[in-house]
Each structure stands twice: as structure tokens, then as C-alpha cells.
Amino acid sequence: MSVEQITQKVIDILRGYVKDTTLLEKATPETHILKDLKVNSARLVDIIIKCEDVFGTSIDDDEADRIATIGDAVLLIQQKAA
């Protein structure tokens, strides 16, 4: 799966947890999930669980702690898929 495909799937997942979905229209790999998209930490846990389901992978707590931006999530998923 390409970086673009993973990124689009992550953004699609985020769409269900972001209150203002227009923020996703300008999302980049540097977009901070908590600060820029106004997602709270409890929802971030839900997003990580959804990513595990969608991408068929497991993300441990240490890995989850390193996810701050969309790019962080994409990179981790890409590494897990390799």
C-alpha cells in the first residue's frame, strides 16, 4: 500500500472523530492530531484502535505514544506493513 493510500485511509478514519471536518481538507503529514484537529486524547485512543482494525495491525502503547501527527501515524502503519 502506498504512502498516499495509507494517508487517505488515516484521514478517512480521522473524519469520524474530528468535530470540524473542514480542518481535514488542508491536512498534511505535519498536521498535529490533538492541537490542529482538536481531537482529545480519549478520541486519539479510539482512532488508534480503528487504525489497528482497518490496517490489520497491532500498535502497542509505546508506539501509540509516538503518534502526534498524521505523518507519525502513516509512518508507523507503513513500517508495520513492511
SULRA-V80665 format. One record per residue. PHI is phi as a letter, one per 30 degrees, with the letter a starting at -180 (* if undefined). OMEGA is omega in radians with two decimals (* if undefined). NEAR is the number of other C-alpha atoms within 8 Angstrom. Layout:
# SULRA-V80665
((PHI/OMEGA/NEAR) (PHI/OMEGA/NEAR))
This chain:
# SULRA-V80665
((*/-3.08/4) (d/3.10/5) (e/3.14/8) (d/3.13/6) (d/3.12/8) (d/3.14/12) (e/-3.13/11) (d/3.12/8) (d/3.11/8) (d/3.11/12) (d/3.09/10) (d/3.10/8) (d/-3.13/11) (e/-3.10/9) (e/-3.14/9) (d/-3.06/6) (b/-3.12/9) (c/-3.12/10) (d/-3.13/6) (c/-3.05/6) (d/3.09/8) (d/3.09/6) (d/-3.12/9) (d/-3.13/9) (d/-3.13/6) (c/-3.09/6) (d/3.08/8) (b/3.07/7) (e/-3.13/8) (d/-3.13/8) (d/-3.13/11) (d/-3.03/10) (d/-3.10/12) (d/-3.04/11) (d/-3.05/7) (d/-3.09/8) (c/3.08/12) (h/3.08/9) (c/3.10/12) (d/-3.02/7) (d/3.10/7) (d/3.10/6) (d/3.10/9) (d/3.08/11) (d/3.11/8) (d/3.12/8) (d/3.14/11) (d/3.10/10) (d/3.12/8) (d/3.09/9) (d/3.10/12) (e/-3.14/11) (d/-3.06/8) (d/-3.06/6) (c/3.08/7) (i/-3.12/7) (b/3.10/10) (b/-3.14/5) (c/-3.12/8) (d/-3.04/6) (d/3.14/6) (d/3.10/6) (d/-3.14/9) (d/3.14/9) (d/-3.12/7) (d/3.14/7) (d/3.08/9) (c/-3.09/10) (c/3.06/11) (d/3.12/16) (d/3.09/11) (d/-3.14/11) (d/-3.12/11) (d/-3.13/12) (d/3.14/8) (d/3.14/9) (d/3.11/11) (d/3.12/10) (d/-3.14/7) (d/-3.10/7) (d/-3.08/6) (d/*/4))
